[in-house]
Amino acid sequence: MRTENDSSTSFQLIKNHKFLIFVFFSILCFVLFWITNYGVFSKKKPNLEKELAQEKEEKQVLLKQIKESEDEIKKIKQSNQDLEEKIKELEDEIKKIKQKNQDLEEKKREIFLTNPDFEFDTLFSQYQNPYVTYDERDLKFFEEPNHGKQPKITKENISDTQIDYYIHYDPFVLDAPHFLDESSFNTFISIEKKRYNQVIDKEKGKVYFNYSDIMLGKISFLYDFSFSKAPLCKQSIRLSNYGKPTENIKHFDKLVVANTEWADEFQHWIDHVGCFLMQIRPFIKDKGWTIFVKKPRDEIIYKFYDFIKKDFNVEIIDETYSDSIHADYFLFPCGIPSEHPRKLPELKQFLLKSILETDNFDEYRDPDPQKIVYISRVNNHNGRNLLNQEEVINYLEKRFKDRLVIFSHKDYPDLKDLVKFFSSAKLTIGLHGGAFYNIIFSLSNPMMIEFHQPRYVSTNGATFWLAHTTGCEYWKVFGNSQGNNMTIDLETLETVLNDALQENYLSK
């Protein structure tokens, strides 16, 4: 039987060990919690299996992705290998193309050097000039005259990129101009001696030409060449404007450069560009050539280019042209003796055939020309004027009455009308100027009387060449200079006309 003391002792013992009891019950609760949640009695065991299954599935997905990535890497490696092979094939193809292009360039150079289209020796033998005859008796003056022969052709400066053809024309003789007196003849001789080294026989009234510049033509072919700007032909058998091409470059397959300093003016087009084209026309067989020319100042030049377009393309440039030029083939006809009597007659025939569209000019030829043409200088470009022109015209009107016609090119915009006008002319008279070059349209070969200033050395022989190489009788009358202008004494004019009339030339 427990006593009160025993109970008290037990209570005291419990009280003294309450911390231990607390710890014991805490551990017991934790164990029960663990057993309940994670032990054999755990209700979450199926969730753990699900998680394991999910982890396994995710692992399989990752393995699949790894496999796919490995396959993709293999494909990329194979693609890279194929690409490298393709690059190698393309590089080989590029090498073949480069070699083919090199072979083509070599072939083009071979063609350039051997193509019969460029063999002037053969082409010139087929080319005839039936318009000019020479006095064989007078040509004995030369030690070795080439009268009646075709020009000799020589090749010089032959390289892979250039051939120069020199055309050796024959020497020739022209009738000297008619003068009022010996003093005027001596003035003409002294001026011409400053320009040329020709021989003038005063007794015979002949001018002999046998110096090299007037008997030597030159045509240059350049292959695969560039210019830094629009190339320019020079009269002294050379060309200019070499240089490194700019970024803006214009390409031509075959280009003829006929661009001269004064090619925009009618009269200089005749004796420069026109003669250039006549020198090369027999040698250009196809129409694949483009002509490079200066923008015309005078409207009539555009009409000339319309005719020429039947044989050539025409590229007109203006002063602002700044692109570089490149061509596979360049042709430079820059060296040409335009004064030689082989040139202007050819150009005259070409222009007449082009204008009239026929080889038969009889319809336009006046069998009995009567017209007296005074060439007036009004609103001219360079200021040379005849100060007493009104007096001169009044005198001519009194002398020739209704036969006198005052010419202005603006009255004849149609070239056929221009041909008809000058083909009925018996005499043309006036102050030196470009309008005299309209005589190239005449079928009647009228007499020409030109007023001229002795001080103009460079133009002294221009109309003389034009007259004699196109079959016209020519008188030169030196006037009285007053600066750039001049006057003509009416008594001098009357004497000249009387001399011209001495064989009833103008009496009808």
C-alpha positions as a printed Julia matrix, in Angstrom:
508×3 Matrix{Float64}:
  0.0     0.0      0.0
  1.39    3.22    -1.16
  1.68    5.85     1.38
  1.29    9.55     1.06
  4.97    9.88     1.22
  5.41    7.61    -1.7
  3.04    9.67    -3.82
  4.74   12.79    -2.83
  8.08   11.32    -3.74
  6.87   10.2     -7.16
  5.41   13.58    -7.85
  8.59   15.17    -6.84
 10.55   12.85    -9.09
  8.36   13.63   -12.03
  8.62   17.3    -11.38
 12.35   17.06   -11.24
 12.56   15.17   -14.6
  9.91   17.01   -16.64
 12.46   18.18   -19.2
 13.48   14.63   -19.88
  9.89   13.61   -20.19
  9.3    16.43   -22.64
 12.23   15.3    -24.74
 11.03   11.73   -24.7
  7.56   12.61   -25.9
  8.99   14.89   -28.58
 11.12   12.1    -29.95
  8.18    9.76   -29.83
  6.06   12.2    -31.82
  8.78   12.66   -34.45
  9.15    8.89   -34.84
  5.43    8.47   -35.2
  5.34   11.32   -37.74
  8.17    9.8    -39.8
  6.6     6.35   -39.71
  3.31    7.81   -40.73
  4.65    9.84   -43.62
  7.68    7.92   -44.81
  7.52    4.52   -43.26
  5.46    1.46   -43.97
  2.32    3.35   -43.17
  3.14    6.23   -45.54
  0.32    7.2    -47.88
  2.78    9.14   -50.23
  4.68    6.1    -51.5
  2.75    6.01   -54.8
  3.71    9.7    -55.37
  7.39    8.82   -55.04
  7.08    6.11   -57.67
  5.35    8.58   -59.96
  8.19   11.01   -59.49
 10.71    8.32   -60.24
  8.8     7.38   -63.38
  8.66   11.05   -64.38
 12.37   11.42   -63.79
 12.99    8.35   -65.93
 10.79    9.75   -68.68
 12.6    13.09   -68.55
 15.9    11.28   -68.73
 14.72    9.43   -71.84
 13.64   12.74   -73.38
 17.05   14.22   -72.63
 18.76   11.18   -74.11
 16.58   11.53   -77.19
 17.46   15.22   -77.47
 21.13   14.38   -77.08
 20.77   11.8    -79.83
 18.99   14.3    -82.05
 21.68   16.91   -81.35
 24.39   14.41   -82.16
 22.58   13.56   -85.41
 22.25   17.29   -86.21
 25.95   17.78   -85.53
 26.68   14.92   -87.92
 24.43   16.53   -90.52
 26.14   19.9    -90.05
 29.53   18.28   -90.34
 28.37   16.52   -93.51
 26.88   19.76   -94.8
 30.14   21.55   -94.08
 31.99   18.83   -95.91
 29.6    19.14   -98.86
 29.99   22.93   -98.74
 33.77   22.63   -98.74
 33.52   20.32  -101.73
 31.17   22.81  -103.42
 33.58   25.64  -102.67
 36.37   23.57  -104.13
 34.26   22.92  -107.24
 33.48   26.64  -107.55
 37.13   27.56  -107.12
 38.03   25.09  -109.86
 35.28   26.55  -112.06
 36.59   30.07  -111.41
 40.05   28.94  -112.43
 38.6    27.48  -115.62
 36.68   30.71  -116.32
 39.81   32.78  -115.7
 41.79   30.55  -118.0
 39.05   30.71  -120.6
 38.97   34.5   -120.29
 42.75   34.62  -120.6
 42.55   32.42  -123.68
 39.83   34.7   -125.05
 41.98   37.76  -124.42
 44.87   36.12  -126.19
 42.56   35.25  -129.06
 41.29   38.83  -129.19
 44.86   40.11  -129.27
 45.63   37.65  -132.04
 42.57   38.87  -133.93
 43.6    42.45  -133.25
 46.99   41.82  -134.79
 45.91   39.61  -137.68
 42.24   40.36  -138.47
 41.93   41.24  -142.18
 39.42   43.95  -141.23
 42.42   45.87  -139.96
 44.71   45.08  -142.88
 44.77   48.45  -144.57
 47.22   47.21  -147.19
 44.5    45.03  -148.71
 41.65   47.45  -148.15
 43.44   50.42  -149.63
 44.17   48.47  -152.81
 40.4    48.2   -153.27
 39.87   51.89  -152.6
 39.84   54.38  -155.48
 39.68   58.16  -155.7
 38.4    59.13  -159.15
 37.88   62.8   -158.42
 41.38   64.27  -158.64
 43.74   64.48  -161.61
 47.24   65.91  -161.66
 49.35   67.62  -164.25
 51.96   64.92  -164.84
 54.18   67.4   -166.64
 54.4    69.55  -163.5
 55.05   66.59  -161.23
 58.44   66.06  -162.87
 59.51   68.73  -160.4
 59.66   65.95  -157.79
 62.54   63.49  -157.84
 60.3    60.46  -157.2
 56.67   61.41  -157.86
 53.95   58.98  -156.74
 51.42   60.4   -159.16
 48.59   58.02  -160.0
 49.55   55.41  -157.4
 47.56   54.22  -154.45
 48.92   55.4   -151.1
 51.55   53.21  -149.54
 50.69   51.73  -146.13
 53.22   50.99  -143.4
 52.73   49.5   -139.95
 54.68   50.89  -137.04
 54.66   50.68  -133.24
 53.17   47.19  -133.37
 52.51   45.72  -129.92
 49.93   43.6   -128.13
 47.85   46.72  -127.53
 48.53   49.09  -130.42
 49.09   49.22  -134.17
 49.83   52.45  -136.03
 49.09   52.55  -139.74
 50.84   55.31  -141.68
 49.25   56.25  -145.0
 51.76   57.78  -147.37
 49.82   59.9   -149.84
 51.29   61.1   -153.1
 52.67   64.61  -153.59
 50.52   66.96  -155.64
 50.35   70.32  -157.36
 47.6    72.95  -157.31
 47.04   76.11  -159.26
 48.07   79.1   -157.22
 45.35   81.62  -156.35
 44.66   84.46  -158.75
 45.85   87.84  -157.49
 45.33   91.4   -158.61
 49.05   92.14  -158.61
 52.46   90.67  -157.83
 52.53   92.35  -154.44
 49.48   90.34  -153.34
 51.07   87.16  -154.7
 54.24   87.85  -152.68
 52.14   88.47  -149.57
 50.47   85.08  -150.02
 53.83   83.35  -150.51
 55.35   84.96  -147.42
 52.39   83.9   -145.28
 52.32   80.34  -146.59
 56.07   79.94  -146.04
 55.42   80.52  -142.34
 53.0    77.59  -142.33
 54.29   75.09  -144.87
 57.43   74.24  -146.76
 55.81   74.01  -150.16
 57.31   75.25  -153.43
 55.52   77.99  -155.36
 56.34   78.55  -159.03
 55.28   82.13  -159.77
 55.84   81.85  -163.52
 53.66   78.78  -163.88
 51.26   79.84  -161.15
 51.64   76.47  -159.44
 51.98   75.41  -155.82
 53.86   72.12  -155.29
 53.33   70.1   -152.14
 55.75   67.39  -151.13
 56.41   67.9   -147.42
 55.66   65.09  -145.01
 52.85   66.57  -142.91
 50.59   67.05  -145.9
 51.3    63.63  -147.38
 51.2    61.51  -144.22
 48.06   60.11  -142.67
 47.92   58.03  -139.53
 45.33   55.71  -138.04
 45.97   54.11  -134.66
 44.26   51.0   -133.35
 44.42   50.53  -129.58
 43.27   47.38  -127.83
 41.74   47.29  -124.33
 42.54   50.9   -123.53
 41.19   53.57  -121.15
 41.2    57.35  -121.0
 40.73   59.42  -117.87
 38.32   61.72  -119.73
 36.94   62.27  -123.21
 39.88   61.77  -125.61
 40.73   64.56  -128.02
 42.17   64.3   -131.51
 45.0    66.64  -132.37
 45.84   67.74  -135.88
 49.52   66.94  -135.42
 48.99   63.18  -135.67
 48.59   62.52  -131.97
 45.93   62.03  -129.35
 45.69   63.32  -125.81
 44.1    62.79  -122.39
 45.79   59.63  -121.24
 45.43   59.03  -117.52
 44.18   56.77  -114.8
 40.45   56.05  -115.18
 38.05   57.48  -112.62
 35.39   55.47  -110.81
 32.78   56.46  -113.39
 33.82   54.65  -116.53
 31.84   54.17  -119.75
 32.54   51.1   -121.85
 32.4    50.7   -125.63
 33.1    47.63  -127.7
 34.53   49.53  -130.68
 35.05   53.28  -130.54
 36.17   55.81  -133.16
 37.45   59.04  -131.63
 36.74   61.99  -133.94
 36.58   64.58  -131.19
 38.59   67.69  -132.11
 38.92   71.11  -130.53
 36.74   72.83  -133.16
 34.59   69.9   -134.24
 31.46   71.76  -133.14
 31.8    74.36  -135.93
 30.53   73.7   -139.47
 33.66   74.67  -141.4
 36.01   72.83  -139.06
 33.76   69.78  -139.04
 34.25   69.68  -142.83
 38.05   69.77  -142.79
 38.53   67.86  -139.53
 35.83   65.36  -138.57
 34.47   64.88  -142.09
 37.92   64.15  -143.48
 38.69   61.87  -140.52
 35.66   59.78  -141.35
 36.51   59.64  -145.03
 39.96   58.3   -144.16
 38.56   55.42  -142.09
 35.26   54.72  -143.88
 36.7    52.22  -146.4
 38.26   50.2   -143.57
 35.3    49.77  -141.23
 33.29   46.91  -142.65
 30.65   46.46  -139.97
 28.34   48.8   -138.09
 29.56   47.92  -134.63
 31.62   51.1   -134.28
 30.59   54.14  -132.28
 31.88   57.6   -133.22
 32.78   59.86  -130.3
 32.25   63.53  -131.24
 31.9    66.95  -129.69
 28.45   68.46  -129.23
 27.82   70.64  -132.31
 27.43   74.38  -132.13
 25.99   74.58  -135.64
 22.7    72.83  -136.38
 23.82   71.58  -139.78
 26.28   69.16  -138.13
 23.4    67.24  -136.54
 22.09   66.66  -140.06
 25.49   65.31  -141.1
 25.37   62.85  -138.21
 21.94   61.69  -139.35
 23.58   60.66  -142.65
 26.54   59.03  -140.94
 24.3    56.97  -138.66
 23.61   54.74  -141.65
 27.19   53.49  -141.28
 28.04   54.32  -137.65
 26.58   54.88  -134.23
 27.21   58.45  -133.06
 27.88   59.35  -129.41
 27.66   63.12  -128.89
 29.37   64.55  -125.82
 29.22   68.02  -124.31
 31.72   70.15  -122.42
 30.65   68.77  -119.03
 31.45   65.15  -119.92
 33.65   63.79  -117.12
 33.4    59.99  -117.26
 36.4    57.86  -118.1
 36.32   55.97  -121.38
 37.19   52.32  -121.97
 36.9    50.3   -125.16
 37.96   46.88  -126.37
 39.01   48.54  -129.62
 39.89   52.21  -130.08
 40.35   53.68  -133.55
 42.04   57.07  -133.82
 42.0    58.69  -137.28
 43.58   61.8   -135.77
 46.5    62.07  -138.17
 45.12   63.16  -141.5
 46.32   65.6   -144.15
 42.9    67.16  -144.66
 44.38   69.57  -147.2
 45.37   66.71  -149.48
 43.13   66.62  -152.57
 42.16   63.01  -151.86
 40.1    64.06  -148.82
 37.62   66.89  -149.49
 36.41   65.49  -152.85
 35.57   62.21  -151.12
 33.67   64.05  -148.41
 31.84   66.15  -150.99
 30.7    63.06  -152.88
 29.63   61.36  -149.65
 27.59   64.36  -148.46
 25.95   64.93  -151.84
 24.97   61.26  -152.16
 23.63   61.29  -148.6
 21.68   64.53  -149.03
 20.27   63.8   -152.48
 19.84   60.07  -151.85
 21.11   59.22  -155.32
 24.3    58.73  -157.3
 22.86   60.69  -160.21
 23.13   64.43  -159.57
 21.87   65.59  -162.99
 18.47   66.54  -161.6
 20.14   69.04  -159.28
 22.9    70.28  -161.59
 22.23   73.6   -163.37
 23.67   73.33  -166.91
 23.95   77.12  -167.2
 24.44   78.63  -163.73
 23.92   82.4   -163.59
 23.65   83.26  -159.92
 26.13   85.68  -158.28
 26.25   84.87  -154.56
 27.45   87.38  -152.0
 28.24   85.7   -148.68
 27.26   88.13  -145.96
 28.83   88.12  -142.51
 26.08   89.13  -140.1
 25.95   88.04  -136.44
 29.14   86.04  -136.93
 30.83   84.23  -134.05
 34.32   85.76  -134.07
 33.74   89.42  -134.89
 35.47   89.67  -138.3
 33.4    92.1   -140.34
 33.6    93.98  -143.62
 33.1    97.54  -142.44
 32.01   98.84  -145.85
 29.81   95.84  -146.66
 26.82   98.03  -147.55
 28.88   99.89  -150.17
 30.16   96.59  -151.6
 26.63   95.17  -151.87
 25.35   98.36  -153.54
 28.16   98.13  -156.1
 27.43   94.45  -156.82
 23.7    95.14  -157.19
 24.4    97.84  -159.77
 26.76   95.54  -161.65
 24.86   92.25  -161.57
 21.32   93.49  -160.91
 18.84   90.66  -160.23
 21.51   87.99  -160.66
 22.93   88.96  -157.26
 21.68   86.97  -154.24
 22.7    87.7   -150.64
 23.3    84.35  -148.93
 22.43   83.52  -145.34
 22.5    79.89  -144.22
 19.41   80.47  -142.06
 17.36   80.8   -145.25
 18.2    77.21  -146.26
 17.47   74.8   -143.4
 16.78   72.0   -145.91
 20.04   70.64  -147.29
 18.54   69.71  -150.65
 17.57   73.36  -151.11
 21.12   74.31  -150.15
 22.52   72.01  -152.86
 20.14   73.51  -155.44
 21.09   77.04  -154.41
 24.86   76.62  -154.78
 24.54   74.39  -157.84
 23.14   77.37  -159.76
 25.95   79.71  -158.62
 28.42   81.14  -161.15
 30.4    83.19  -158.64
 30.64   83.38  -154.84
 32.16   86.46  -153.28
 32.64   87.67  -149.72
 34.81   88.1   -146.64
 36.77   85.09  -145.38
 34.6    82.92  -143.14
 33.04   79.54  -142.56
 30.11   80.24  -144.89
 32.45   79.73  -147.87
 32.49   76.04  -146.92
 28.94   75.76  -148.24
 30.62   75.55  -151.63
 31.09   71.86  -150.87
 27.39   71.46  -151.72
 27.78   72.97  -155.19
 27.59   70.91  -158.38
 28.6    73.85  -160.58
 32.08   74.55  -159.12
 31.64   78.35  -159.13
 34.48   80.84  -159.14
 35.33   82.13  -155.65
 36.54   85.64  -154.78
 37.58   85.92  -151.15
 38.41   89.09  -149.22
 41.14   88.4   -146.69
 43.33   90.1   -144.11
 47.09   89.54  -144.44
 47.42   89.44  -140.65
 45.38   86.21  -140.38
 48.23   83.79  -141.08
 46.5    80.62  -139.85
 43.48   81.04  -142.14
 45.33   82.33  -145.2
 45.09   79.1   -147.19
 41.86   77.58  -145.83
 39.48   78.64  -148.6
 42.24   78.19  -151.18
 42.41   74.49  -150.23
 38.65   74.17  -150.31
 38.36   75.82  -153.72
 41.09   73.95  -155.54
 40.47   70.51  -154.05
 36.78   70.74  -155.01
 37.41   72.1   -158.51
 36.72   75.84  -158.12
 38.73   78.71  -159.58
 39.9    80.97  -156.76
 40.8    84.65  -156.35
 42.27   86.12  -153.16
 41.9    89.85  -152.5
 43.77   91.36  -149.56
 41.88   94.22  -147.93
 42.73   97.04  -145.55
 42.92   95.84  -141.95
 41.24   97.77  -139.14
 41.76   95.66  -136.06
 39.86   92.4   -136.53
 37.8    94.02  -139.26
 38.65   95.27  -142.74
 37.48   97.26  -145.74
 37.66   96.58  -149.48
 38.42   99.36  -151.91
 35.67   99.46  -154.56
 38.16  100.23  -157.32
 40.13   97.13  -156.34
 36.95   95.06  -156.4
 36.03   96.39  -159.85
 39.49   95.56  -161.21
 39.31   92.02  -159.83
 35.89   91.45  -161.38
 37.09   92.86  -164.7
 40.01   90.42  -164.68
 37.65   87.56  -163.81
 35.39   88.66  -166.68
 38.2    88.87  -169.22
 37.19   85.6   -170.93
 33.48   86.34  -170.73
 33.25   83.99  -167.75
 30.47   86.06  -166.22
 29.23   87.86  -169.31
 26.05   85.89  -169.83
